[in-house]
Amino acid sequence: MTTILIVDDEPGVRDLLRDALEVAGYATELASNGAEALDHLRRHNLDLCVVDINMPTMDGFEFLAKLREHDTKTPVLMLSARDSPVDVAKGLRFGADDYVRKPFSLEEILARIAAILRRSRAESADDLVLTSGPISMNVDTHDTTVDGESVTLSATEFRLLEVLLERKDRLVTRELLLREVWNIDFDSETSVLDTYISYLRRKIHHDDFAPITTVRGVGFKLVTWSPDT
């Protein structure tokens, strides 16, 4: 059974999320701050963490930074009562896979969790390798290399690059990427896509190699790259 760790200092929020997740068929573990959450992760096999940003003792940002020092694959969905895009970008930069602003609907939380779990799991029993120029991605083992050098990607970054590689040299619209990666199938002003494209570029692009191009106002394209492109 999929087990989800709920990390929030408000007992009411923890209980609400626990009840909703268990009704949806998930097992749950609870923690009231980041330090407790790290202890749970050391003692249990967990499939996903739902983490509030504002907590005493160790907040969500510090928890995420410490987690990513040794664990780059456990997905993290962050909860934020803040409206500042700076705080959201900070969480994503530290390695969060998605975020939801408080107050939230349980339907949105469940949809985001399902999307994160779907993209973090292997989708095939056989190794599927996607390539474009010096980029090589093994979908089954979650390994990515550029020029033979390993590149560490979060589950969300991996899924975003996978969608671009599947459609290399073709325009991929913003709507399709939001639907395929974040399970958002409605009009949204979220900046999460642009944020993750910038993260991918920092990890994939180097020197004269810059295959992820922007089609302004429409979407993105991963082009088969050569030095003369």
ABEGO torsion letter per residue (X at the ends): XBBBBBBBABAAAAAAAAAAAAAAGBBBBBBABAAAAAAAAAABBBABBBBBABBBGBBAAAAAAAAAAABAABBBBBBBABABAAAAAAAAAAGBABBBBOBBBAAAAAAAAAAAAAAABBABABBBBBBBEABBBBAAAGBBBBGGBBBBBBAAAAAAAAAAAAABGBBBBAAAAAAAAAGBABBBABAAAAAAAAAAAAAABBEABBABBBBBGAEBBBBBBBAAX
